[in-house]
Amino acid sequence: MKEAMFYEKLKDKKVHCRLCAFNCVISDGEVGRCRVRKDIDGKLYSLVYDKVSTIVVNPIEKKPLYHFFPGSSCLSLSTVGCNWRCKFCCNWEISSAGEIEGEKKTPEEIVKMAIENGCQGLSFTFTEPTIFYELSYETAKIAHKKGLYNTWVSNGYTNKEPIRKIAPYLDAVTIDFKGSGEEKFLKEFSDVPSNKPIYEALKEYKKVGVHIEITDLIVPQIGDSMEELKKLVKWIRENLGEETPFHILKFFPTYLVRDLPMTPIETLEKAYEIAKSEGLKYVYLGNFEGEKNNTYCPKCGKLLIVRAMMETLENKIKKSKCPFCGKLIKGLWGQ
C-alpha cells in the first residue's frame, strides 16, 4: 500500500478523493468506486501501488498510437480495478476483479524490465491508469530519466490537477470514447453519468502539451449513431485540431454484451467517411485490416506510413515532414 495522492480529509475519518471525476467521498474502511483506493483510519491509500496484474511488450500501434514513435515497442502494464463499469469491457477479468491481485513490482523494477526487453517506452493501459496513478506517476518519472517515453490509454475521467501533475512525464495519451460519447449510451452501458469530464480532461491534456489521439468504439444497434459521431468529430476539430488522429474501432461481443454482432464493415466505413468529410485529416479504422490503417499526406495524398495488424511496416516521414511535398505531419516521430 501507498498513501494516495489527491485527497482531502473530512470529518469522522472520511476522505474526499479528488483523483477522478467521480470525486468519491469514502468512509473509514471503505473503498472508492475504483475498488483500489481505501480509507484507512482517515487516510486514503492505493491498494495496487506495487501490484501489477498485467505486464507485456506491445507495439506502440496497439495502444493505438499511430502518430507517436511508429515502429517502437512499449512495456504495457496495469493493475486491477477501474472507475467505469463497461458491460462490454474486453479486459473485464482485471477491471472488475474482486480481489487485489498482482505481482509485486516497484517502479524501478518496471523501468528495468522495459530496458531489458528493448522497449523505447512504457504504456499504462488495459484498465484505467488514473486509478493506479501513484504507480504510473512514480514509474513515469524514472522512465523519463532513463530516456523512455510514457503513454496512457484512458477513458478520460481524470481531474485537471492530476493531469497537470503528471504532464511533465506523460508524452502521449489515447482517450477511448465508447459509442461516440453519447450520454444515454454511457449511462446505460458504462454507468457513467456525464461525458463532460472527458472533454474537460482533453482540453487540459492539450493545454499542457501531451500528444493526443482519440478512439471511438462503434457498438452496433446501441452505440452507432452517426449524428453522435458527427458531434464528437466536430468537437475534436474545434477544440483539439483537425490533425488530431482519430481511430474508429470495431466492437467485439464480450463480457456482459454477447448478444450483439461485431460492428459491420459498412458501418465502420460510413463512420470513416463522415469523420473525413467533417474535416479530420487523419482518420483510421484502427482494429480492422486494410488501407484505412495507413497514413497519407493530407496535402499531396502520398502514402507515408504502411501498417498491418497494428504494426508499422514502412515509414517514409522524414524529420516530421512529408518527403514528397514537405508538409509538416503532426506527431512525435522519434527521428
VOGU-3710 file (C-alpha; in Angstrom, 3 decimals, decimal comma):
1> mkeamfyekl> 0,000/0,000/0,000  0,987/3,611/-0,501  -0,713/6,773/0,713  -2,716/8,158/-2,148  -2,302/11,498/-3,860  -5,125/13,988/-4,462  -7,408/13,631/-1,465  -8,515/15,698/1,497  -9,516/14,630/4,969  -13,074/15,228/6,133
11> kdkkvhcrlc> -14,826/14,799/9,478  -15,393/11,404/11,097  -12,393/9,857/9,298  -13,984/10,316/5,905  -11,908/11,380/2,895  -12,682/13,098/-0,389  -10,783/11,554/-3,306  -10,124/14,167/-5,990  -8,277/11,972/-8,476  -11,045/11,236/-10,971
21> afncvisdge> -14,294/12,908/-11,922  -16,380/10,693/-9,634  -14,885/12,598/-6,665  -15,733/9,854/-4,166  -16,361/10,609/-0,506  -15,132/7,473/1,255  -15,815/6,365/4,816  -13,261/4,688/7,073  -12,716/1,068/5,990  -14,401/1,558/2,607
31> vgrcrvrkdi> -13,060/1,775/-0,953  -13,956/4,224/-3,692  -15,718/3,446/-6,940  -12,471/2,145/-8,445  -12,219/-0,519/-5,682  -8,491/0,094/-5,260  -8,323/3,260/-3,119  -9,232/2,719/0,509  -9,847/4,939/3,525  -7,909/3,521/6,475
41> dgklyslvyd> -8,354/5,476/9,687  -8,937/8,738/7,846  -6,111/8,367/5,300  -6,531/7,303/1,674  -4,287/4,523/0,354  -3,639/2,981/-3,042  -4,020/-0,786/-2,638  -2,407/-1,502/-6,020  0,717/0,660/-5,910  3,018/-2,357/-6,279
51> kvstivvnpi> 0,526/-4,967/-7,544  0,953/-5,314/-11,314  -1,729/-7,596/-12,761  -0,657/-7,495/-16,407  2,695/-6,661/-17,989  3,618/-7,397/-21,619  5,584/-5,931/-24,526  3,421/-4,386/-27,283  3,985/-2,407/-30,463  3,012/1,216/-29,789
61> ekkplyhffp> 0,478/0,980/-32,627  -1,624/-1,358/-30,484  -2,489/1,426/-27,985  -3,447/2,686/-30,641  -0,935/5,477/-31,224  -0,221/5,993/-34,930  1,490/9,395/-34,837  3,808/8,600/-31,960  7,165/6,787/-32,297  5,950/4,404/-35,041
71> gssclslstv> 7,643/1,033/-35,056  8,681/1,287/-31,410  7,772/-1,137/-28,646  6,471/-0,349/-25,190  6,157/-2,241/-21,941  2,402/-2,243/-21,303  1,113/-2,700/-17,769  -1,869/-2,339/-15,486  -3,305/-3,186/-12,105  -6,768/-4,455/-11,268
81> gcnwrckfcc> -9,670/-2,048/-10,886  -11,433/0,637/-12,903  -13,680/3,637/-12,286  -16,021/2,734/-15,185  -18,378/-0,252/-15,390  -18,416/-1,052/-19,107  -20,651/-4,030/-19,848  -18,555/-4,731/-22,968  -15,113/-4,406/-21,328  -12,526/-6,505/-23,173
91> nweissagei> -10,348/-6,639/-20,043  -13,140/-7,359/-17,578  -11,194/-10,071/-15,751  -8,858/-7,425/-14,300  -11,015/-4,294/-14,449  -13,774/-5,876/-12,359  -11,616/-8,156/-10,212  -12,986/-8,565/-6,708  -9,606/-9,115/-5,079  -6,429/-7,046/-5,079
101> egekktpeei> -4,221/-9,302/-7,141  -0,916/-8,854/-8,954  2,820/-9,427/-8,921  4,829/-7,184/-6,635  6,795/-4,754/-8,813  8,450/-1,486/-7,855  8,678/1,432/-10,312  12,423/0,815/-10,568  11,864/-2,840/-11,443  9,297/-1,944/-14,093
111> vkmaiengcq> 11,639/0,502/-15,831  14,482/-2,001/-15,667  12,215/-4,610/-17,248  11,338/-2,198/-20,087  15,012/-1,564/-20,831  15,922/-5,262/-20,660  13,171/-6,045/-23,179  14,443/-3,436/-25,632  11,427/-1,157/-25,228  11,534/2,522/-26,124
121> glsftftept> 8,845/3,403/-23,603  6,029/2,383/-21,301  2,256/2,380/-21,657  -0,125/2,367/-18,708  -3,138/0,639/-20,184  -5,596/-2,327/-20,148  -7,522/-0,918/-17,163  -7,772/2,794/-16,268  -4,342/4,291/-15,444  -5,958/7,071/-13,422
131> ifyelsyeta> -6,864/4,616/-10,661  -3,269/3,384/-10,290  -1,968/6,922/-10,555  0,734/6,652/-7,875  2,366/3,690/-9,626  2,210/5,283/-13,082  3,446/8,653/-11,798  6,481/7,292/-9,934  7,330/4,892/-12,770  6,969/7,586/-15,427
141> kiahkkglyn> 9,401/9,888/-13,614  12,070/7,177/-13,512  11,394/6,167/-17,122  11,943/9,731/-18,340  15,293/9,897/-16,560  16,279/6,761/-18,474  15,217/8,269/-21,814  11,984/6,286/-22,185  8,613/7,687/-23,201  5,351/7,246/-21,258
151> twvsngytnk> 1,778/6,920/-22,516  -1,665/6,461/-21,001  -4,653/4,690/-22,545  -7,524/6,261/-20,636  -11,278/6,750/-20,510  -10,620/10,429/-19,840  -12,317/10,651/-16,443  -9,300/12,282/-14,783  -9,454/15,584/-12,928  -7,320/18,513/-14,077
161> epirkiapyl> -4,860/18,658/-11,164  -3,620/15,060/-11,637  -3,232/15,723/-15,370  -1,101/18,786/-14,683  0,989/16,865/-12,139  1,935/14,012/-14,467  2,186/16,120/-17,645  5,996/16,656/-17,477  6,456/12,870/-17,642  3,489/11,872/-19,845
171> davtidfkgs> 4,274/12,066/-23,557  1,047/10,811/-25,106  -2,494/9,838/-24,196  -5,092/7,803/-26,042  -8,618/8,706/-24,940  -11,119/5,910/-25,577  -14,642/7,037/-26,421  -17,447/4,494/-26,454  -20,484/4,999/-28,663  -19,106/8,445/-29,620
181> geekflkefs> -19,531/9,540/-26,005  -23,323/9,790/-26,214  -24,537/10,289/-22,638  -27,516/7,911/-22,708  -25,257/5,146/-24,003  -22,582/5,840/-21,381  -25,127/5,815/-18,557  -26,657/2,506/-19,614  -23,589/0,568/-20,660  -20,737/2,106/-18,645
191> dvpsnkpiye> -22,567/3,542/-15,603  -21,070/6,952/-16,357  -23,351/9,908/-15,556  -21,861/12,552/-17,852  -19,446/12,931/-20,753  -18,414/16,459/-19,746  -15,354/15,425/-17,642  -13,876/13,683/-20,691  -13,980/16,868/-22,740  -12,549/18,903/-19,861
201> alkeykkvgv> -9,691/16,425/-19,474  -8,953/16,551/-23,205  -8,723/20,327/-23,152  -6,331/20,069/-20,201  -4,127/17,500/-21,984  -3,915/19,825/-24,968  -3,146/22,794/-22,720  -0,197/21,032/-21,064  1,189/19,743/-24,367  0,558/15,999/-24,179
211> hieitdlivp> 0,193/14,308/-27,592  -3,443/13,206/-28,022  -5,073/10,510/-30,122  -8,757/9,565/-29,946  -10,555/6,246/-30,385  -14,279/5,701/-30,823  -15,776/2,252/-30,284  -18,777/1,872/-32,596  -21,238/-0,557/-30,973  -23,894/-1,869/-33,395
221> qigdsmeelk> -27,548/-1,106/-32,660  -26,899/0,704/-29,368  -23,851/2,924/-29,905  -23,572/3,563/-33,650  -25,357/6,894/-34,155  -23,748/8,797/-36,996  -25,198/12,042/-35,632  -23,372/11,483/-32,338  -20,233/10,665/-34,296  -20,556/13,979/-36,147
231> klvkwirenl> -20,873/15,830/-32,828  -17,724/14,161/-31,490  -15,751/14,832/-34,665  -16,828/18,486/-34,693  -15,763/18,890/-31,047  -12,360/17,319/-31,755  -11,800/19,551/-34,777  -12,781/22,737/-32,948  -11,049/22,028/-29,625  -8,077/19,769/-30,393
241> geetpfhilk> -7,446/20,494/-34,041  -8,169/18,932/-37,414  -4,896/16,978/-37,368  -5,783/15,001/-34,228  -5,548/11,274/-35,114  -8,981/9,614/-34,852  -9,329/5,819/-34,680  -12,696/4,181/-35,388  -12,869/0,805/-33,635  -14,867/-2,323/-34,303
251> ffptylvrdl> -16,917/-3,813/-31,451  -16,469/-7,471/-30,485  -19,141/-9,134/-28,310  -17,714/-9,853/-24,862  -18,336/-9,858/-21,097  -21,989/-8,891/-20,458  -22,804/-7,896/-24,038  -22,617/-11,065/-26,101  -25,917/-10,863/-27,946  -24,772/-8,206/-30,426
261> pmtpietlek> -22,802/-8,839/-33,635  -19,426/-7,390/-34,461  -19,701/-3,947/-35,999  -20,401/-4,355/-39,741  -17,667/-3,079/-42,029  -20,269/-0,947/-43,801  -20,946/0,927/-40,551  -17,239/1,451/-39,912  -16,631/2,726/-43,431  -19,592/5,097/-43,139
271> ayeiaksegl> -18,168/6,457/-39,880  -14,773/6,819/-41,568  -16,213/8,839/-44,446  -18,175/11,080/-42,083  -15,101/11,815/-39,964  -13,127/12,688/-43,096  -15,926/14,813/-44,583  -16,278/16,691/-41,272  -12,692/17,844/-41,546  -10,378/15,456/-39,656
281> kyvylgnfeg> -7,149/14,873/-41,593  -6,018/11,586/-40,041  -8,811/9,031/-39,685  -8,189/5,310/-39,226  -10,107/2,059/-38,959  -7,928/1,122/-36,037  -8,608/-2,576/-35,439  -9,555/-3,571/-38,963  -7,158/-4,718/-41,665  -6,850/-2,624/-44,798
291> eknntycpkc> -5,515/0,573/-46,335  -7,530/2,720/-43,924  -4,882/1,858/-41,327  -2,251/3,697/-43,370  -1,210/7,338/-43,115  -1,441/9,568/-46,190  -0,227/13,135/-46,579  -3,277/15,414/-46,281  -1,696/17,846/-48,784  -0,368/15,726/-51,649
301> gkllivramm> -2,116/12,424/-50,861  1,037/10,308/-50,991  1,304/7,158/-48,867  3,560/7,871/-45,855  3,123/5,000/-43,373  2,090/1,422/-44,155  0,610/-0,636/-41,314  -0,691/-4,176/-40,863  -2,101/-5,809/-37,734  -1,418/-2,602/-35,757
311> etlenkikks> 2,274/-2,630/-36,614  4,274/-0,239/-38,805  5,754/-1,904/-41,876  7,140/1,202/-43,619  7,531/4,835/-42,528  8,510/7,408/-45,153  8,184/10,502/-42,932  11,484/12,367/-42,646  12,135/14,961/-39,945  8,385/15,138/-39,273
321> kcpfcgklik> 7,669/16,096/-42,890  6,199/14,506/-45,988  9,210/13,679/-48,223  7,162/14,412/-51,347  5,727/17,892/-50,656  7,365/18,985/-47,396  4,172/19,299/-45,350  4,669/19,031/-41,612  2,920/15,854/-40,407  1,600/16,253/-36,876
331> glwgq> 3,025/13,738/-34,424  6,055/12,688/-32,397  8,090/10,584/-34,780  11,194/9,758/-32,753  13,513/10,893/-35,564
//
